[in-house]
Amino acid sequence: MSGSASAIVNGRDSTERYPFMATLPLSAKQLADGACGGTLIDRQWVLTAAHCVVGTEDTGVTLKGTVHIGSAHRDSGGSVRNVERVVVHPGFGFGDGATRPNHDDLALVRLDRPAAGQPIRIADHPGTPGTPTRLLGFGTVVDTQDYQQMVFPDRLQELPSRIGAPADCAPGYADPTRLCTLSRVPQAMACFGDSGGPQIQRGRGGRWELVGATSGPGAPGVPCAGGPGLYTDVPAYAPWIRATIAAG
């Protein structure tokens, strides 16, 4: 189901260009109109969530279609590239949906040729709790677990957010590799289809830097907009990312 609305869930249409924002035509949930988000971190590499590209025990994922980079629209504009190969973090594992979240939820997608968009720099480290951040994504703007009721916007959505303390998420969720993230807008958060997309913060010279990749909810049993979000701490994986890109 496709459509448009004014939010990620209660976010807003993008207010500026994000040349590093990527949309990958793949989803572990196999949504009819679904996709995952990603971030251009090198001219030929996009970072996303591992759970977007490996599927589940009973659901396969087909890498088909093209990757759009740097567009404010879901299915048009920006650089268009094919997927050459995918490298999943070797430690990745699914959570149980109740007490344990996904871990090492990170993957790198190599494009068939360099993109025209400007890659974003990975931050040296995330800010301390309370640091303002921003979430980006094309995920459903209707907070539901019924795939038939989800609505995916054409326009890229953004949401003001902030880094939370580990205690703001459920026990055992946030740790040195996972960021607890809170919305700065009531009843708002990333949702289905936003997975793998970026959490960014202001860095050197006021430029955006990447700190997180959308992984899942920050607590079990709550709707997307009803609780915190959990983000893979991208700076924590910088050595693995650099080594993977260097290996080609």
Phi and psi in degrees as a GROMACS rama.xvg file:
@    title "Ramachandran Plot"
@    xaxis  label "Phi"
@    yaxis  label "Psi"
@TYPE xy
-122.841  163.119  SER-2
172.706  -162.026  GLY-3
-143.747  153  SER-4
-160.1  -172.214  ALA-5
-103.66  23.072  SER-6
-155.806  163.156  ALA-7
-65.4936  -80.9413  ILE-8
-126.48  107.139  VAL-9
65.4052  37.6164  ASN-10
-98.9301  -136.941  GLY-11
-157.455  160.505  ARG-12
-59.4546  147.291  ASP-13
-57.5015  140.363  SER-14
-104.816  -4.16017  THR-15
-155.385  173.288  GLU-16
-80.2452  139.919  ARG-17
-126.086  85.2545  TYR-18
-64.4828  -11.7855  PRO-19
-96.6437  -7.22712  PHE-20
-72.5153  131.381  MET-21
-124.716  150.436  ALA-22
-121.79  121.683  THR-23
-104.884  131.33  LEU-24
-83.5822  57.5582  PRO-25
-152.334  148.191  LEU-26
-158.982  133.512  SER-27
-63.5393  -20.9048  ALA-28
-88.4851  -8.02853  LYS-29
53.9275  43.9713  GLN-30
-66.0591  140.246  LEU-31
-59.2641  -35.4338  ALA-32
-122.294  28.4246  ASP-33
-91.9896  166.369  GLY-34
-161.827  172.202  ALA-35
-117.564  157.777  CYS-36
-88.3578  169.732  GLY-37
-163.234  172.99  GLY-38
-135.187  127.461  THR-39
-74.4852  112.772  LEU-40
-111.188  -7.14224  ILE-41
-154.65  154.271  ASP-42
-52.9639  -26.3231  ARG-43
-122.001  11.9276  GLN-44
-133.765  133.59  TRP-45
-116.368  133.636  VAL-46
-96.3636  136.849  LEU-47
-146.958  -172.176  THR-48
-88.1021  140.621  ALA-49
-61.3928  -36.8567  ALA-50
-66.0642  -14.624  HIS-51
-73.659  -28.6649  CYS-52
-112.076  -9.29219  VAL-53
-108.378  -7.97769  VAL-54
71.9288  -160.235  GLY-55
-126.668  -179.543  THR-56
-60.3205  -30.128  GLU-57
-115.103  6.06573  ASP-58
-136.086  120.625  THR-59
-87.5573  166.161  GLY-60
-125.947  132.035  VAL-61
-107.03  123.775  THR-62
-82.5489  103.266  LEU-63
-140.515  157.866  LYS-64
85.0303  -156.207  GLY-65
-129.036  160.932  THR-66
-98.2352  129.742  VAL-67
-102.728  132.959  HIS-68
-128.176  128.547  ILE-69
84.2163  15.265  GLY-70
-105.663  148.535  SER-71
-85.8394  0.755962  ALA-72
-120.027  145.485  HIS-73
-60.813  -46.7441  ARG-74
-120.435  14.6974  ASP-75
-149.945  158.765  SER-76
81.5565  175.067  GLY-77
71.1896  -171.137  GLY-78
-78.2172  137.966  SER-79
-116.768  120.471  VAL-80
-135.773  155.955  ARG-81
-92.8356  157.525  ASN-82
-82.0162  124.601  VAL-83
-88.7608  -46.9972  GLU-84
-163.436  165.933  ARG-85
-127.412  135.611  VAL-86
-119.017  114.61  VAL-87
-93.2809  139.564  VAL-88
-56.857  131.917  HIS-89
-64.088  -18.4899  PRO-90
-92.9928  1.05399  GLY-91
-59.7471  139.667  PHE-92
-153.395  145.924  GLY-93
-75.1439  147.028  PHE-94
-79.2801  178.786  GLY-95
-96.9373  1.20049  ASP-96
78.0013  -1.70712  GLY-97
-127.664  -53.0646  ALA-98
-121.92  -15.5048  THR-99
-129.106  130.358  ARG-100
-85.8962  174.082  PRO-101
-59.0661  149.481  ASN-102
-126.492  151.462  HIS-103
48.7872  45.964  ASP-104
-84.2822  76.7672  ASP-105
-149.812  140.548  LEU-106
-146.834  154.953  ALA-107
-118.135  133.787  LEU-108
-112.134  120.471  VAL-109
-90.2491  127.935  ARG-110
-84.0558  158.031  LEU-111
-69.8277  -20.9015  ASP-112
-158.457  160.421  ARG-113
-59.4135  145.839  PRO-114
-88.1612  159.131  ALA-115
-83.2904  -19.5836  ALA-116
-67.8403  158.828  GLY-117
-86.0347  119.547  GLN-118
-63.9337  155.155  PRO-119
-94.8882  148.032  ILE-120
-80.1545  139.208  ARG-121
-78.221  129.861  ILE-122
-62.553  154.182  ALA-123
-65.6113  -34.49  ASP-124
-165.301  155.133  HIS-125
-68.4533  157.295  PRO-126
-68.7402  168.803  GLY-127
-72.0622  163.417  THR-128
-50.7264  134.297  PRO-129
100.714  -14.2048  GLY-130
-62.3988  127.584  THR-131
-64.7752  137.41  PRO-132
-136.383  -179.163  THR-133
-142.291  138.536  ARG-134
-106.45  143.519  LEU-135
-128.469  144.849  LEU-136
177.426  164.479  GLY-137
-111.803  21.2137  PHE-138
-71.9306  175.446  GLY-139
-56.8944  140.225  THR-140
-98.2382  -1.75958  VAL-141
-108.097  122.255  VAL-142
-80.5617  91.9012  ASP-143
-150.85  154.425  THR-144
-99.5808  1.02014  GLN-145
-88.1406  109.169  ASP-146
-57.4555  -30.6503  TYR-147
-70.323  -18.5696  GLN-148
-100.83  -4.44234  GLN-149
-71.4005  146.067  MET-150
-125.308  123.021  VAL-151
-107.737  122.933  PHE-152
-75.662  150.434  PRO-153
-74.9165  -35.0928  ASP-154
-90.0452  136.399  ARG-155
-57.7568  136.488  LEU-156
-106.581  147.915  GLN-157
-131.212  154.074  GLU-158
-142.163  124.046  LEU-159
-65.3324  132.693  PRO-160
-143.899  -178.633  SER-161
-151.444  155.425  ARG-162
-75.4523  128.999  ILE-163
-97.262  172.184  GLY-164
-80.8586  155.423  ALA-165
-52.7053  -34.2961  PRO-166
-70.3489  -12.5248  ALA-167
-76.5803  -15.4057  ASP-168
-103.693  171.834  CYS-169
-62.6967  152.357  ALA-170
-54.579  132.366  PRO-171
84.454  -1.06023  GLY-172
-85.3723  -58.8849  TYR-173
-83.093  140.962  ALA-174
-156.297  -170.758  ASP-175
-61.1877  -11.4999  PRO-176
-115.366  1.05899  THR-177
-135.701  128.512  ARG-178
-97.0289  130.674  LEU-179
-82.8041  128.014  CYS-180
-124.805  135.659  THR-181
-119.019  144.61  LEU-182
-78.7393  147.38  SER-183
-97.3496  6.59505  ARG-184
-121.526  135.11  VAL-185
-59.5307  140.004  PRO-186
51.8736  54.6069  GLN-187
-147.108  141.893  ALA-188
-176.348  164.792  MET-189
-62.9792  157.366  ALA-190
-146.58  -163.392  CYS-191
-56.6912  130.997  PHE-192
96.5444  -13.6484  GLY-193
-89.8529  -9.61926  ASP-194
-50.9892  139.798  SER-195
84.8528  -14.4691  GLY-196
-74.1819  169  GLY-197
-85.3843  147.293  PRO-198
-112.702  125.994  GLN-199
-124.391  153.956  ILE-200
-137.441  160.357  GLN-201
-74.1457  134.103  ARG-202
-123.12  -139.19  GLY-203
-59.1862  131.372  ARG-204
64.1449  17.1899  GLY-205
79.1533  5.95969  GLY-206
-79.3463  150.328  ARG-207
-67.6738  140.316  TRP-208
-130.593  151.571  GLU-209
-88.1351  129.241  LEU-210
-120.971  -26.3253  VAL-211
-145.288  159.389  GLY-212
-126.815  129.087  ALA-213
-57.3468  123.308  THR-214
-114.561  -42.7889  SER-215
170.224  -169.216  GLY-216
-71.54  154.019  PRO-217
-91.3533  4.9811  GLY-218
-159.361  148.82  ALA-219
-77.8217  150.039  PRO-220
72.6802  20.5194  GLY-221
-119.969  149.149  VAL-222
-66.9853  162.567  PRO-223
-50.7634  -51.0881  CYS-224
-80.4328  -3.44434  ALA-225
-95.8994  -1.12328  GLY-226
-152.648  -176.113  GLY-227
-73.4412  164.74  PRO-228
-107.292  155.892  GLY-229
-116.404  129.805  LEU-230
-126.248  134.193  TYR-231
-62.9749  129.669  THR-232
-77.3768  96.3357  ASP-233
-62.4365  -43.8186  VAL-234
-56.3887  -29.9122  PRO-235
-64.7174  -22.065  ALA-236
-105.804  11.5038  TYR-237
-55.383  -42.3205  ALA-238
-60.1311  -43.3368  PRO-239
-65.834  -40.3381  TRP-240
-62.9329  -47.2562  ILE-241
-62.6483  -41.8471  ARG-242
-65.5752  -39.7581  ALA-243
-65.6686  -45.0041  THR-244
-65.8198  -40.4922  ILE-245
-63.1911  -31.4397  ALA-246
-77.1709  -10.2861  ALA-247
